[in-house]
Amino acid sequence: GLILSGKIYHGKNNLSGEVGHIIVNKEGPLCNCGNYGCLEAYSSASGIKNRIKNKIKELGTERKALPPLPNFDDISLAQVFEMARKGNLIVKGIIEEAIEYLGIGIASVVNILNPEMIVLVGGITNEGEKLLNHLKEIVYKRAMSSHLQDLKIVEDPNTYGYYRGAKNTIAMNPNHPLPKKVVRHEIEHGVQNALRKSKINKAIDGTPAEKLKALEINTTEIDDI
């Protein structure tokens, strides 16, 4: 999502901020959106796991010479990172590429928008300062130096519910082509709790009620699931 001048930027069709669908490799893996080489296909939890599974398939019979691996559908991203730290070469290589492409994607956003702050959310934030420091190195190497002055790149796990909720509020716009149904508890609890805790909270102008209004959250318009 994008917050510009203290306001959430929705875009003409309420679909702005799809940073995960910046194309970082025209010949890259298939993304959930149907395109190829999106940042999400490299650096999201599902993208990382899919690439590991595909790499294992590519190895075929050579895979028998490697240590046993778990079912990647059943483990968390934190466990995947732990495997990389313990020296699993397949996992380690794909994690390193995921961080590299994430840095490239962020650098592109920095070059276009010259933002004050980049806030990382989701499972990857659980890796803490070690990942963040490496990511910053990539961004500072790739982005225009004139855009880097006072730039803050921070991790905020508390924004995950906020992010999901902000994405889902698209469905509450009656003029929007997406379905109206969203997960009620995610909006009512996840978004509000995240707004209270999150660094992003400071970037949105107004009282708590006004901030929720800025997200177009009206729970009376949410269909029961």
C-alpha positions as CSV (number, residue, x, y, z in Angstrom):
1,G,0.0,0.0,0.0
2,L,1.0,3.6,-0.5
3,I,0.6,6.5,2.0
4,L,1.2,9.8,0.2
5,S,1.0,13.1,2.1
6,G,-0.5,11.4,5.1
7,K,-3.4,9.8,3.1
8,I,-3.8,6.3,1.7
9,Y,-3.5,6.5,-2.0
10,H,-6.1,4.3,-3.7
11,G,-5.4,4.9,-7.4
12,K,-8.0,5.4,-10.1
13,N,-9.5,1.9,-9.7
14,N,-8.7,1.5,-6.0
15,L,-5.8,-0.9,-6.9
16,S,-2.7,1.1,-6.2
17,G,0.3,-0.1,-4.3
18,E,0.8,-3.5,-5.8
19,V,4.6,-3.4,-5.3
20,G,4.7,-7.1,-5.2
21,H,3.8,-7.1,-8.9
22,I,6.8,-5.0,-10.0
23,I,8.4,-7.2,-12.7
24,V,12.0,-7.8,-11.6
25,N,12.8,-10.5,-14.2
26,K,11.0,-10.9,-17.5
27,E,11.8,-14.6,-17.7
28,G,11.2,-15.3,-14.0
29,P,8.8,-17.7,-12.3
30,L,5.0,-17.7,-12.7
31,C,3.3,-15.4,-10.2
32,N,-0.2,-15.9,-8.7
33,C,-1.4,-13.0,-10.8
34,G,-0.7,-14.9,-14.0
35,N,2.4,-12.8,-15.0
36,Y,6.0,-13.9,-14.9
37,G,8.9,-12.5,-12.9
38,C,6.9,-10.5,-10.3
39,L,8.7,-9.5,-7.1
40,E,6.0,-11.5,-5.2
41,A,7.0,-14.7,-7.1
42,Y,10.6,-14.3,-5.7
43,S,10.3,-12.7,-2.2
44,S,6.9,-13.6,-0.7
45,A,6.6,-16.6,1.6
46,S,4.6,-18.5,-1.1
47,G,7.1,-17.5,-3.8
48,I,10.1,-18.6,-1.8
49,K,8.5,-22.0,-1.0
50,N,7.4,-22.5,-4.6
51,R,10.8,-21.8,-5.9
52,I,12.4,-24.3,-3.5
53,K,9.9,-27.0,-4.5
54,N,10.5,-26.3,-8.2
55,K,14.3,-26.5,-7.6
56,I,13.9,-29.9,-5.9
57,K,11.9,-31.1,-8.9
58,E,14.5,-29.9,-11.3
59,L,17.2,-31.8,-9.4
60,G,15.3,-35.1,-10.0
61,T,17.5,-38.1,-9.2
62,E,20.3,-35.9,-8.0
63,R,18.0,-35.0,-5.1
64,K,18.7,-38.5,-3.5
65,A,22.2,-37.4,-2.6
66,L,21.0,-34.5,-0.6
67,P,19.7,-34.4,3.1
68,P,15.9,-35.1,3.5
69,L,13.7,-32.0,3.2
70,P,10.3,-31.3,4.8
71,N,7.0,-30.7,3.0
72,F,7.4,-26.9,2.4
73,D,3.6,-26.5,2.4
74,D,3.6,-27.5,6.0
75,I,6.3,-25.2,7.5
76,S,6.6,-21.5,8.2
77,L,8.9,-19.0,6.5
78,A,10.8,-18.7,9.7
79,Q,11.6,-22.5,9.5
80,V,12.7,-22.0,5.9
81,F,15.1,-19.2,7.0
82,E,16.4,-21.5,9.8
83,M,17.2,-24.2,7.2
84,A,19.2,-21.6,5.2
85,R,21.1,-20.6,8.3
86,K,22.0,-24.2,9.0
87,G,23.6,-24.5,5.5
88,N,21.0,-26.1,3.2
89,L,22.4,-25.0,-0.1
90,I,19.1,-25.2,-2.1
91,V,17.2,-23.1,0.5
92,K,20.1,-20.7,1.1
93,G,20.5,-19.9,-2.6
94,I,16.8,-19.1,-3.0
95,I,16.6,-17.1,0.2
96,E,19.6,-15.0,-1.0
97,E,17.9,-14.4,-4.3
98,A,14.6,-13.4,-2.6
99,I,16.4,-10.8,-0.5
100,E,18.3,-9.5,-3.6
101,Y,15.1,-9.1,-5.6
102,L,13.3,-7.5,-2.7
103,G,16.1,-4.9,-2.5
104,I,15.8,-4.3,-6.2
105,G,12.1,-3.9,-6.0
106,I,12.4,-1.4,-3.0
107,A,15.0,0.5,-4.9
108,S,12.6,0.9,-7.8
109,V,9.9,2.3,-5.4
110,V,12.5,4.7,-3.9
111,N,13.5,5.9,-7.3
112,I,9.9,6.5,-8.4
113,L,8.4,7.9,-5.2
114,N,11.3,9.3,-3.1
115,P,9.5,8.2,0.1
116,E,10.3,9.1,3.6
117,M,9.8,5.5,4.9
118,I,9.5,2.0,3.6
119,V,7.7,-0.4,6.0
120,L,8.2,-4.1,5.5
121,V,5.4,-6.4,6.7
122,G,4.6,-10.1,6.7
123,G,6.6,-13.2,7.5
124,I,9.9,-11.9,6.2
125,T,10.0,-9.3,9.0
126,N,10.5,-12.1,11.6
127,E,14.2,-12.3,10.5
128,G,15.0,-9.0,12.2
129,E,18.0,-6.8,11.9
130,K,20.3,-9.3,10.1
131,L,18.0,-9.4,7.1
132,L,17.1,-5.7,7.3
133,N,20.8,-4.7,7.3
134,H,21.5,-6.8,4.2
135,L,18.4,-5.5,2.5
136,K,19.4,-1.9,3.2
137,E,22.8,-2.6,1.6
138,I,21.1,-3.7,-1.6
139,V,18.7,-0.8,-1.7
140,Y,21.5,1.7,-1.1
141,K,23.5,0.1,-3.8
142,R,20.7,0.2,-6.4
143,A,18.7,3.3,-5.6
144,M,19.6,6.8,-6.7
145,S,21.8,8.4,-4.1
146,S,19.8,11.6,-4.3
147,H,16.7,9.7,-3.1
148,L,18.3,8.0,-0.1
149,Q,18.8,11.0,2.2
150,D,16.9,10.4,5.4
151,L,15.2,7.3,4.0
152,K,14.0,4.9,6.7
153,I,13.5,1.2,6.0
154,V,11.9,-0.5,8.9
155,E,10.3,-3.8,9.8
156,D,6.9,-3.8,11.5
157,P,5.3,-7.2,12.0
158,N,2.3,-5.5,13.6
159,T,1.2,-4.1,10.2
160,Y,0.4,-7.5,8.7
161,G,-3.2,-7.4,9.8
162,Y,-3.4,-3.8,8.8
163,Y,-2.0,-4.6,5.3
164,R,-4.4,-7.5,4.8
165,G,-7.3,-5.3,6.0
166,A,-6.3,-2.4,3.8
167,K,-6.2,-4.7,0.8
168,N,-9.6,-6.2,1.7
169,T,-11.3,-2.9,2.1
170,I,-11.3,-2.7,-1.7
171,A,-14.1,-5.2,-1.6
172,M,-16.3,-2.9,0.4
173,N,-16.4,-0.3,-2.3
174,P,-19.7,-1.0,-4.0
175,N,-18.3,0.4,-7.3
176,H,-15.4,-2.0,-7.2
177,P,-15.4,-5.1,-9.4
178,L,-14.0,-7.4,-6.7
179,P,-16.3,-9.4,-4.5
180,K,-17.7,-7.7,-1.4
181,K,-17.1,-10.5,1.1
182,V,-14.1,-10.0,3.4
183,V,-13.1,-11.7,6.7
184,R,-15.0,-9.8,9.4
185,H,-12.6,-10.5,12.3
186,E,-9.6,-9.4,10.2
187,I,-11.1,-6.0,9.6
188,E,-12.6,-5.5,13.1
189,H,-9.7,-6.7,15.1
190,G,-6.6,-7.0,12.9
191,V,-6.8,-3.6,11.3
192,Q,-7.8,-1.7,14.4
193,N,-5.1,-3.4,16.6
194,A,-2.5,-2.8,14.0
195,L,-3.4,0.8,13.7
196,R,-2.9,1.2,17.4
197,K,0.5,-0.5,17.4
198,S,2.0,0.2,14.0
199,K,4.6,2.6,12.8
200,I,2.3,3.2,9.8
201,N,-0.2,4.6,12.3
202,K,1.9,7.7,12.6
203,A,1.8,8.2,8.9
204,I,-1.9,8.6,8.7
205,D,-3.5,11.9,9.7
206,G,-6.4,12.1,12.1
207,T,-8.0,10.5,15.1
208,P,-8.3,6.7,15.4
209,A,-11.9,6.9,14.0
210,E,-10.7,9.1,11.1
211,K,-7.9,6.7,10.4
212,L,-10.4,3.8,10.1
213,K,-12.6,6.0,8.0
214,A,-9.6,6.6,5.7
215,L,-9.5,2.9,5.2
216,E,-13.2,3.0,4.2
217,I,-13.9,0.4,7.0
218,N,-17.7,0.2,7.6
219,T,-18.4,-3.2,9.2
220,T,-22.1,-2.8,8.6
221,E,-21.3,-3.3,4.9
222,I,-19.3,-6.5,5.4
223,D,-21.1,-9.6,4.4
224,D,-21.0,-12.4,7.0
225,I,-18.7,-15.2,6.0
